[in-house]
């Protein structure tokens, strides 16, 4: 059974031997999910929240648009996410606030606890995951995901 934690969790997979795929450059229609173009710059936590919304709405280009061009996790995440969107109807929410720690002026660590579940009948174990997203500004000065590290995962028992 395929297990998925949700927002950028798929990025934690290795990508040795896979063709290199870059983050999408045309983010037309992604305004609700990611800052781009002339829009005001979002904070690192706003980018993470927008990415969770893109996952929920299965907007693959918008979901992938959050990756920094230097991320080693783009290819594996893209290949895995496309299949996940075909199989599951995932939703995620964050437990408590996202904690942002600035590391200089162009890098930030976003610590989170995320609950992920599936809304269709495909077998999926709801999960609670804790981790840290490393965010880095791109050439336009906008926050993008460089790396995700998950420090803990457990089955989450949903309550009605």
C-alpha positions in Angstrom: 0.0 0.0 0.0 1.4 3.4 -1.0 1.9 5.7 2.0 2.0 9.4 1.5 2.3 12.2 4.1 1.2 15.1 1.9 2.7 18.4 1.2 6.2 18.0 -0.2 6.6 14.8 1.7 7.1 13.2 -1.6 10.1 15.3 -2.1 12.0 13.2 0.5 12.4 10.4 -2.0 15.8 9.9 -3.6 16.1 10.5 -7.4 19.2 8.6 -8.5 19.0 7.5 -12.1 15.9 9.6 -12.8 15.7 12.2 -15.6 16.1 15.7 -14.2 12.9 17.7 -14.1 12.9 21.4 -13.3 10.3 23.4 -11.4 7.6 24.8 -13.8 8.3 28.3 -15.0 4.8 29.1 -16.3 2.7 29.6 -13.1 -0.3 31.0 -14.9 -3.4 30.2 -12.8 -1.4 29.6 -9.6 -2.0 32.9 -7.9 -3.9 31.2 -5.1 -1.1 28.8 -4.4 2.2 30.5 -4.9 3.6 34.0 -5.3 5.0 34.9 -8.7 5.2 37.7 -11.2 4.2 41.0 -9.9 2.4 39.7 -6.8 3.7 40.7 -3.4 6.4 38.4 -2.0 4.9 35.8 0.4 6.6 34.8 3.7 8.1 31.3 3.9 5.1 29.9 5.9 2.6 31.4 3.4 4.4 29.5 0.6 4.1 26.2 2.6 0.4 26.9 3.3 -0.2 27.7 -0.4 1.6 24.5 -1.4 -0.8 22.4 0.9 -3.7 24.0 -0.9 -2.2 23.1 -4.3 -1.9 19.5 -3.1 -5.5 19.5 -2.0 -6.7 20.9 -5.3 -4.4 18.6 -7.3 -2.8 21.5 -9.1 0.5 19.7 -10.1 2.2 22.7 -11.7 1.3 25.0 -8.8 2.4 22.3 -6.3 5.7 21.9 -8.1 6.2 25.6 -8.6 7.1 26.0 -4.9 10.5 24.2 -5.5 13.7 26.1 -5.6 15.6 25.5 -8.9 18.5 24.1 -6.8 16.4 21.5 -5.0 17.6 18.0 -5.3 14.1 16.8 -4.6 12.3 18.2 -7.7 12.5 15.1 -9.9 11.4 12.5 -7.4 8.6 14.7 -6.1 7.2 15.4 -9.6 7.2 11.7 -10.6 5.7 10.5 -7.4 3.1 13.4 -7.1 1.6 12.8 -10.5 0.8 9.2 -9.6 -0.5 10.2 -6.2 -2.9 12.8 -7.7 -4.3 10.0 -10.0 -4.9 7.6 -7.1 -5.8 9.7 -4.0 -7.8 12.7 -3.0 -5.4 14.0 -0.3 -6.0 16.7 2.2 -3.7 18.1 4.8 -3.9 20.6 7.7 -1.2 21.9 10.0 -1.5 21.2 13.7 -0.6 24.5 15.5 1.3 27.3 13.8 4.2 26.9 11.5 7.4 28.1 13.1 9.7 30.2 11.0 13.4 30.6 11.8 15.4 32.9 9.6 18.9 31.8 8.7 20.4 34.9 7.2 18.4 37.0 4.8 17.8 34.4 2.0 17.2 31.1 3.9 14.5 30.1 6.4 13.5 26.9 8.3 9.8 26.2 8.6 9.0 23.6 11.3 5.6 22.0 11.1 3.3 19.2 12.3 1.0 18.1 9.5 -2.0 15.8 9.4 -2.7 14.1 6.0 -5.7 12.0 5.0 -7.4 10.6 1.9 -10.9 11.5 0.9 -11.6 8.7 -1.5 -11.9 4.9 -1.0 -8.3 4.0 -1.9 -6.4 2.4 1.0 -4.4 5.1 2.8 -3.3 5.4 6.4 -3.9 8.9 7.8 -0.6 10.3 9.2 0.8 12.9 11.5 4.2 14.0 10.4 6.7 16.5 11.9 9.5 18.0 10.0 11.4 21.0 8.7 11.2 22.6 5.3 14.3 24.5 4.3 13.2 27.5 2.2 15.5 29.6 0.1 14.9 32.8 -2.0 15.1 32.3 -5.7 16.6 34.8 -8.2 13.5 36.9 -8.0 13.7 37.1 -4.2 10.7 34.8 -3.7 10.7 31.9 -1.1 10.9 28.4 -2.6 11.4 25.0 -1.1 15.0 23.7 -1.1 14.6 20.6 1.0 12.2 18.8 3.3 13.2 16.6 6.2 10.7 14.6 8.1 11.7 13.9 11.7 8.7 11.9 12.9 5.8 10.1 11.4 2.9 8.2 13.0 -0.5 6.9 12.2 -3.1 9.5 12.9 -6.5 8.4 14.1 -9.1 10.8 12.7 -12.0 11.9 14.9 -15.3 12.9 13.4 
